[in-house]
Amino acid sequence: MELPSLLRTLDPHAPLAQRHLWLIELLRWVRGDAKDPQTSVARVRELLDAVQDQPEWRARWHLWWQAFVSS
């Protein structure tokens, strides 16, 4: 899954298992093929840049995080 798709599928109101699966997919995307750590670092930067450009996504992330840590 590509980053834009991952960002679109974040659902802070999803059931616990779905929230965990979403996080697994995000971390899988960050890891990529796991051959080059610098590629993973670049993907984290890409994620942070994308988040800065999408305040509505940031708001969903905050709700998602609150649900994640409280469950």
Backbone as XML, in Angstrom:
<?xml version="1.0"?>
<chain id="A" units="angstrom">
  <residue number="1" name="MET">
    <atom name="N" x="0.853" y="-1.172" z="0.000"/>
    <atom name="CA" x="0.000" y="0.000" z="0.000"/>
    <atom name="C" x="0.900" y="1.237" z="0.000"/>
  </residue>
  <residue number="2" name="GLU">
    <atom name="N" x="0.503" y="2.239" z="-0.726"/>
    <atom name="CA" x="1.268" y="3.478" z="-0.788"/>
    <atom name="C" x="0.805" y="4.441" z="0.301"/>
  </residue>
  <residue number="3" name="LEU">
    <atom name="N" x="1.644" y="5.414" z="0.604"/>
    <atom name="CA" x="1.363" y="6.347" z="1.693"/>
    <atom name="C" x="0.022" y="7.063" z="1.537"/>
  </residue>
  <residue number="4" name="PRO">
    <atom name="N" x="-0.314" y="7.636" z="0.384"/>
    <atom name="CA" x="-1.621" y="8.315" z="0.297"/>
    <atom name="C" x="-2.792" y="7.394" z="0.655"/>
  </residue>
  <residue number="5" name="SER">
    <atom name="N" x="-2.719" y="6.153" z="0.237"/>
    <atom name="CA" x="-3.779" y="5.192" z="0.576"/>
    <atom name="C" x="-3.809" y="4.923" z="2.072"/>
  </residue>
  <residue number="6" name="LEU">
    <atom name="N" x="-2.645" y="4.776" z="2.666"/>
    <atom name="CA" x="-2.585" y="4.555" z="4.116"/>
    <atom name="C" x="-3.192" y="5.731" z="4.868"/>
  </residue>
  <residue number="7" name="LEU">
    <atom name="N" x="-2.845" y="6.933" z="4.454"/>
    <atom name="CA" x="-3.364" y="8.108" z="5.143"/>
    <atom name="C" x="-4.882" y="8.193" z="5.003"/>
  </residue>
  <residue number="8" name="ARG">
    <atom name="N" x="-5.402" y="7.846" z="3.843"/>
    <atom name="CA" x="-6.854" y="7.890" z="3.624"/>
    <atom name="C" x="-7.591" y="6.853" z="4.467"/>
  </residue>
  <residue number="9" name="THR">
    <atom name="N" x="-6.955" y="5.737" z="4.762"/>
    <atom name="CA" x="-7.660" y="4.659" z="5.458"/>
    <atom name="C" x="-7.583" y="4.754" z="6.981"/>
  </residue>
  <residue number="10" name="LEU">
    <atom name="N" x="-6.888" y="5.736" z="7.505"/>
    <atom name="CA" x="-6.826" y="5.895" z="8.965"/>
    <atom name="C" x="-8.220" y="6.198" z="9.506"/>
  </residue>
  <residue number="11" name="ASP">
    <atom name="N" x="-8.697" y="5.382" z="10.412"/>
    <atom name="CA" x="-10.025" y="5.558" z="10.998"/>
    <atom name="C" x="-9.922" y="5.463" z="12.512"/>
  </residue>
  <residue number="12" name="PRO">
    <atom name="N" x="-9.994" y="6.614" z="13.189"/>
    <atom name="CA" x="-9.868" y="6.588" z="14.647"/>
    <atom name="C" x="-11.031" y="5.882" z="15.342"/>
  </residue>
  <residue number="13" name="HIS">
    <atom name="N" x="-12.128" y="5.669" z="14.616"/>
    <atom name="CA" x="-13.298" y="5.026" z="15.215"/>
    <atom name="C" x="-13.394" y="3.543" z="14.850"/>
  </residue>
  <residue number="14" name="ALA">
    <atom name="N" x="-12.388" y="3.040" z="14.174"/>
    <atom name="CA" x="-12.375" y="1.623" z="13.789"/>
    <atom name="C" x="-12.219" y="0.755" z="15.038"/>
  </residue>
  <residue number="15" name="PRO">
    <atom name="N" x="-12.629" y="-0.489" z="14.944"/>
    <atom name="CA" x="-12.411" y="-1.411" z="16.069"/>
    <atom name="C" x="-10.913" y="-1.557" z="16.365"/>
  </residue>
  <residue number="16" name="LEU">
    <atom name="N" x="-10.626" y="-1.969" z="17.569"/>
    <atom name="CA" x="-9.245" y="-2.102" z="18.033"/>
    <atom name="C" x="-8.383" y="-2.910" z="17.065"/>
  </residue>
  <residue number="17" name="ALA">
    <atom name="N" x="-8.871" y="-4.045" z="16.627"/>
    <atom name="CA" x="-8.076" y="-4.888" z="15.721"/>
    <atom name="C" x="-7.758" y="-4.147" z="14.430"/>
  </residue>
  <residue number="18" name="GLN">
    <atom name="N" x="-8.713" y="-3.407" z="13.888"/>
    <atom name="CA" x="-8.480" y="-2.655" z="12.653"/>
    <atom name="C" x="-7.448" y="-1.552" z="12.869"/>
  </residue>
  <residue number="19" name="ARG">
    <atom name="N" x="-7.492" y="-0.916" z="14.022"/>
    <atom name="CA" x="-6.492" y="0.130" z="14.314"/>
    <atom name="C" x="-5.104" y="-0.484" z="14.391"/>
  </residue>
  <residue number="20" name="HIS">
    <atom name="N" x="-4.996" y="-1.656" z="14.999"/>
    <atom name="CA" x="-3.696" y="-2.331" z="15.066"/>
    <atom name="C" x="-3.220" y="-2.746" z="13.679"/>
  </residue>
  <residue number="21" name="LEU">
    <atom name="N" x="-4.121" y="-3.258" z="12.860"/>
    <atom name="CA" x="-3.746" y="-3.648" z="11.499"/>
    <atom name="C" x="-3.290" y="-2.440" z="10.688"/>
  </residue>
  <residue number="22" name="TRP">
    <atom name="N" x="-3.936" y="-1.298" z="10.892"/>
    <atom name="CA" x="-3.520" y="-0.087" z="10.191"/>
    <atom name="C" x="-2.088" y="0.279" z="10.589"/>
  </residue>
  <residue number="23" name="LEU">
    <atom name="N" x="-1.792" y="0.228" z="11.879"/>
    <atom name="CA" x="-0.448" y="0.551" z="12.345"/>
    <atom name="C" x="0.578" y="-0.429" z="11.774"/>
  </residue>
  <residue number="24" name="ILE">
    <atom name="N" x="0.232" y="-1.694" z="11.724"/>
    <atom name="CA" x="1.133" y="-2.690" z="11.134"/>
    <atom name="C" x="1.419" y="-2.339" z="9.678"/>
  </residue>
  <residue number="25" name="GLU">
    <atom name="N" x="0.389" y="-1.952" z="8.934"/>
    <atom name="CA" x="0.578" y="-1.573" z="7.529"/>
    <atom name="C" x="1.459" y="-0.337" z="7.403"/>
  </residue>
  <residue number="26" name="LEU">
    <atom name="N" x="1.263" y="0.641" z="8.284"/>
    <atom name="CA" x="2.097" y="1.846" z="8.241"/>
    <atom name="C" x="3.558" y="1.490" z="8.497"/>
  </residue>
  <residue number="27" name="LEU">
    <atom name="N" x="3.803" y="0.669" z="9.499"/>
    <atom name="CA" x="5.180" y="0.282" z="9.809"/>
    <atom name="C" x="5.776" y="-0.585" z="8.708"/>
  </residue>
  <residue number="28" name="ARG">
    <atom name="N" x="4.961" y="-1.396" z="8.075"/>
    <atom name="CA" x="5.424" y="-2.186" z="6.928"/>
    <atom name="C" x="5.840" y="-1.249" z="5.787"/>
  </residue>
  <residue number="29" name="TRP">
    <atom name="N" x="5.051" y="-0.203" z="5.577"/>
    <atom name="CA" x="5.389" y="0.786" z="4.544"/>
    <atom name="C" x="6.710" y="1.484" z="4.893"/>
  </residue>
  <residue number="30" name="VAL">
    <atom name="N" x="6.879" y="1.881" z="6.151"/>
    <atom name="CA" x="8.121" y="2.540" z="6.576"/>
    <atom name="C" x="9.304" y="1.615" z="6.345"/>
  </residue>
  <residue number="31" name="ARG">
    <atom name="N" x="9.171" y="0.365" z="6.703"/>
    <atom name="CA" x="10.258" y="-0.604" z="6.562"/>
    <atom name="C" x="10.606" y="-0.867" z="5.106"/>
  </residue>
  <residue number="32" name="GLY">
    <atom name="N" x="9.611" y="-0.873" z="4.236"/>
    <atom name="CA" x="9.864" y="-1.175" z="2.830"/>
    <atom name="C" x="10.459" y="-2.560" z="2.682"/>
  </residue>
  <residue number="33" name="ASP">
    <atom name="N" x="11.505" y="-2.679" z="1.867"/>
    <atom name="CA" x="12.124" y="-3.998" z="1.675"/>
    <atom name="C" x="13.148" y="-4.325" z="2.765"/>
  </residue>
  <residue number="34" name="ALA">
    <atom name="N" x="13.375" y="-3.395" z="3.690"/>
    <atom name="CA" x="14.250" y="-3.589" z="4.856"/>
    <atom name="C" x="15.713" y="-3.804" z="4.495"/>
  </residue>
  <residue number="35" name="LYS">
    <atom name="N" x="16.101" y="-3.496" z="3.274"/>
    <atom name="CA" x="17.497" y="-3.682" z="2.877"/>
    <atom name="C" x="18.351" y="-2.460" z="3.181"/>
  </residue>
  <residue number="36" name="ASP">
    <atom name="N" x="17.726" y="-1.286" z="3.201"/>
    <atom name="CA" x="18.486" y="-0.051" z="3.383"/>
    <atom name="C" x="17.824" y="0.811" z="4.456"/>
  </residue>
  <residue number="37" name="PRO">
    <atom name="N" x="18.452" y="0.955" z="5.615"/>
    <atom name="CA" x="17.861" y="1.767" z="6.678"/>
    <atom name="C" x="17.611" y="3.215" z="6.250"/>
  </residue>
  <residue number="38" name="GLN">
    <atom name="N" x="18.445" y="3.735" z="5.375"/>
    <atom name="CA" x="18.256" y="5.118" z="4.931"/>
    <atom name="C" x="16.951" y="5.290" z="4.156"/>
  </residue>
  <residue number="39" name="THR">
    <atom name="N" x="16.533" y="4.249" z="3.464"/>
    <atom name="CA" x="15.253" y="4.303" z="2.762"/>
    <atom name="C" x="14.114" y="4.414" z="3.768"/>
  </residue>
  <residue number="40" name="SER">
    <atom name="N" x="14.217" y="3.694" z="4.862"/>
    <atom name="CA" x="13.196" y="3.782" z="5.907"/>
    <atom name="C" x="13.179" y="5.168" z="6.535"/>
  </residue>
  <residue number="41" name="VAL">
    <atom name="N" x="14.347" y="5.735" z="6.760"/>
    <atom name="CA" x="14.432" y="7.095" z="7.307"/>
    <atom name="C" x="13.778" y="8.081" z="6.343"/>
  </residue>
  <residue number="42" name="ALA">
    <atom name="N" x="14.039" y="7.922" z="5.061"/>
    <atom name="CA" x="13.437" y="8.801" z="4.052"/>
    <atom name="C" x="11.918" y="8.660" z="4.049"/>
  </residue>
  <residue number="43" name="ARG">
    <atom name="N" x="11.435" y="7.450" z="4.269"/>
    <atom name="CA" x="9.983" y="7.239" z="4.313"/>
    <atom name="C" x="9.365" y="7.902" z="5.543"/>
  </residue>
  <residue number="44" name="VAL">
    <atom name="N" x="10.055" y="7.886" z="6.661"/>
    <atom name="CA" x="9.547" y="8.587" z="7.844"/>
    <atom name="C" x="9.477" y="10.081" z="7.552"/>
  </residue>
  <residue number="45" name="ARG">
    <atom name="N" x="10.494" y="10.608" z="6.895"/>
    <atom name="CA" x="10.464" y="12.032" z="6.518"/>
    <atom name="C" x="9.298" y="12.320" z="5.577"/>
  </residue>
  <residue number="46" name="GLU">
    <atom name="N" x="9.074" y="11.419" z="4.629"/>
    <atom name="CA" x="7.954" y="11.577" z="3.693"/>
    <atom name="C" x="6.624" y="11.591" z="4.448"/>
  </residue>
  <residue number="47" name="LEU">
    <atom name="N" x="6.495" y="10.712" z="5.423"/>
    <atom name="CA" x="5.288" y="10.671" z="6.246"/>
    <atom name="C" x="5.101" y="11.986" z="6.989"/>
  </residue>
  <residue number="48" name="LEU">
    <atom name="N" x="6.156" y="12.475" z="7.624"/>
    <atom name="CA" x="6.058" y="13.723" z="8.377"/>
    <atom name="C" x="5.718" y="14.899" z="7.469"/>
  </residue>
  <residue number="49" name="ASP">
    <atom name="N" x="6.308" y="14.942" z="6.285"/>
    <atom name="CA" x="5.989" y="16.007" z="5.327"/>
    <atom name="C" x="4.527" y="15.934" z="4.905"/>
  </residue>
  <residue number="50" name="ALA">
    <atom name="N" x="4.048" y="14.738" z="4.638"/>
    <atom name="CA" x="2.653" y="14.567" z="4.220"/>
    <atom name="C" x="1.702" y="15.006" z="5.325"/>
  </residue>
  <residue number="51" name="VAL">
    <atom name="N" x="2.042" y="14.678" z="6.549"/>
    <atom name="CA" x="1.192" y="15.036" z="7.682"/>
    <atom name="C" x="1.146" y="16.550" z="7.869"/>
  </residue>
  <residue number="52" name="GLN">
    <atom name="N" x="2.265" y="17.214" z="7.687"/>
    <atom name="CA" x="2.297" y="18.671" z="7.825"/>
    <atom name="C" x="1.405" y="19.345" z="6.796"/>
  </residue>
  <residue number="53" name="ASP">
    <atom name="N" x="1.277" y="18.739" z="5.623"/>
    <atom name="CA" x="0.477" y="19.318" z="4.550"/>
    <atom name="C" x="-1.010" y="18.998" z="4.665"/>
  </residue>
  <residue number="54" name="GLN">
    <atom name="N" x="-1.390" y="18.170" z="5.631"/>
    <atom name="CA" x="-2.784" y="17.726" z="5.735"/>
    <atom name="C" x="-3.305" y="17.875" z="7.167"/>
  </residue>
  <residue number="55" name="PRO">
    <atom name="N" x="-3.719" y="19.081" z="7.539"/>
    <atom name="CA" x="-4.181" y="19.284" z="8.918"/>
    <atom name="C" x="-5.385" y="18.417" z="9.290"/>
  </residue>
  <residue number="56" name="GLU">
    <atom name="N" x="-6.250" y="18.104" z="8.315"/>
    <atom name="CA" x="-7.406" y="17.254" z="8.633"/>
    <atom name="C" x="-6.949" y="15.838" z="8.985"/>
  </residue>
  <residue number="57" name="TRP">
    <atom name="N" x="-5.883" y="15.378" z="8.348"/>
    <atom name="CA" x="-5.353" y="14.060" z="8.675"/>
    <atom name="C" x="-4.721" y="14.091" z="10.062"/>
  </residue>
  <residue number="58" name="ARG">
    <atom name="N" x="-4.026" y="15.179" z="10.363"/>
    <atom name="CA" x="-3.412" y="15.317" z="11.692"/>
    <atom name="C" x="-4.475" y="15.212" z="12.772"/>
  </residue>
  <residue number="59" name="ALA">
    <atom name="N" x="-5.627" y="15.833" z="12.546"/>
    <atom name="CA" x="-6.711" y="15.765" z="13.532"/>
    <atom name="C" x="-7.196" y="14.324" z="13.696"/>
  </residue>
  <residue number="60" name="ARG">
    <atom name="N" x="-7.334" y="13.597" z="12.577"/>
    <atom name="CA" x="-7.729" y="12.184" z="12.661"/>
    <atom name="C" x="-6.670" y="11.368" z="13.385"/>
  </residue>
  <residue number="61" name="TRP">
    <atom name="N" x="-5.390" y="11.675" z="13.128"/>
    <atom name="CA" x="-4.296" y="10.960" z="13.797"/>
    <atom name="C" x="-4.381" y="11.162" z="15.309"/>
  </residue>
  <residue number="62" name="HIS">
    <atom name="N" x="-4.653" y="12.388" z="15.753"/>
    <atom name="CA" x="-4.753" y="12.651" z="17.190"/>
    <atom name="C" x="-5.891" y="11.828" z="17.802"/>
  </residue>
  <residue number="63" name="LEU">
    <atom name="N" x="-7.029" y="11.786" z="17.116"/>
    <atom name="CA" x="-8.136" y="10.958" z="17.609"/>
    <atom name="C" x="-7.749" y="9.482" z="17.627"/>
  </residue>
  <residue number="64" name="TRP">
    <atom name="N" x="-7.073" y="9.046" z="16.547"/>
    <atom name="CA" x="-6.638" y="7.648" z="16.460"/>
    <atom name="C" x="-5.693" y="7.327" z="17.615"/>
  </residue>
  <residue number="65" name="TRP">
    <atom name="N" x="-4.733" y="8.211" z="17.856"/>
    <atom name="CA" x="-3.746" y="7.978" z="18.912"/>
    <atom name="C" x="-4.420" y="7.910" z="20.279"/>
  </residue>
  <residue number="66" name="GLN">
    <atom name="N" x="-5.356" y="8.817" z="20.534"/>
    <atom name="CA" x="-6.068" y="8.789" z="21.812"/>
    <atom name="C" x="-6.800" y="7.459" z="21.993"/>
  </residue>
  <residue number="67" name="ALA">
    <atom name="N" x="-7.452" y="6.997" z="20.934"/>
    <atom name="CA" x="-8.153" y="5.707" z="21.010"/>
    <atom name="C" x="-7.159" y="4.566" z="21.192"/>
  </residue>
  <residue number="68" name="PHE">
    <atom name="N" x="-6.034" y="4.659" z="20.521"/>
    <atom name="CA" x="-5.026" y="3.594" z="20.576"/>
    <atom name="C" x="-4.448" y="3.448" z="21.979"/>
  </residue>
  <residue number="69" name="VAL">
    <atom name="N" x="-4.061" y="4.547" z="22.600"/>
    <atom name="CA" x="-3.417" y="4.458" z="23.915"/>
    <atom name="C" x="-4.415" y="4.226" z="25.045"/>
  </residue>
  <residue number="70" name="SER">
    <atom name="N" x="-5.691" y="4.492" z="24.796"/>
    <atom name="CA" x="-6.668" y="4.287" z="25.867"/>
    <atom name="C" x="-7.318" y="2.907" z="25.808"/>
  </residue>
  <residue number="71" name="SER">
    <atom name="N" x="-6.951" y="2.104" z="24.796"/>
    <atom name="CA" x="-7.584" y="0.776" z="24.706"/>
    <atom name="C" x="-6.612" y="-0.323" z="25.071"/>
  </residue>
</chain>
